[in-house]
Amino acid sequence: MSGTNGGNPQRRRSRRPYRDAALAYSGLGILVVVIAYATGSSFVRSFLGGAVAAVLATGWTWWRLRQRERAAEREAEQESK
């Protein structure tokens, strides 16, 4: 797809990537809890598994987003010199 046959093919970034990641992984954590509980696990164990999965995934994503921001800042700083 090119820019001449439709919408802009460039990937559009969210204005709030940290919030979006937290919401997405919280939703997936809830899904883990529901599936684990539905398949016979205790609620407490299901909840802990979903919470740990959501926290780890959110933390990883936030860390990677911050790394990208720092790299962009360094690149902008080098270009301005």
N, C-alpha and C positions, 0 to 999 in steps of 0.2 A: 504494500500500500504506500502510495506517495502522498505528498501534501496537496497534490492537484486533483485527486479523485475522492474527495470527501473531507472528513474532519482531520484535524491535526493528528498525525500518527505518533507524535512524541508523547511519552508517558507523562501524565499529569500527576504531580505530587500533592499530597494532602497538606493543608495548612497546619494541621495538628496531628502529626504522626505519632507522638507519644500517647496521646489520648486514644487515637484509633487503634494502636497496638494493644493498649490495656483493655479496651472494650472487646476487641476481637478475641484475645486470648482468655478473657473472662467468660465469653460465650462458649468457647471451646472447652474451658474447664467445667462449665455447667453441663455440657454435653457428655464429658467424661464421667461426671457424677451420675447422671441419669442412666447411661449405658451400663456402668459398673453396678449400680444398684439394681437395675432391671435384670442383670444376669446373675444375681444371687449374692453379691458382696454386701457386707453390712454398710449402713449409711455412713457411719463415722469413717470407715476405711475408704469408701467411695469419695467422701467429701475431702479427706486429706489428700488422696491421689489427685483429684481435680484441682485442688488449691495449689499443691506443689507444682503440678504441670503448668498451671497458669502463671504462677510467680516466676518459675524458671524461664518460661518462654518469653514473658514480658521483659524480664531483666535482660535476657540475651538480646532481644530486639532493641531495647533502649540503649544498651551498650554499643551495639553496632551503629545505631543512628548517631550517637554521640561521636563515634569514631569518624563517620562520614562528615559530620559538621566540622570537626577539628581539621580533617584533611582539606576541606574546602577553605577553611580560614587560613591555613598555611599556604595553600595555593594562591589565594587572593593576596596574601601578604607578600609572597614572592613576586607576583605580577606587578605589584605597586612599587617595587624597588627598582 
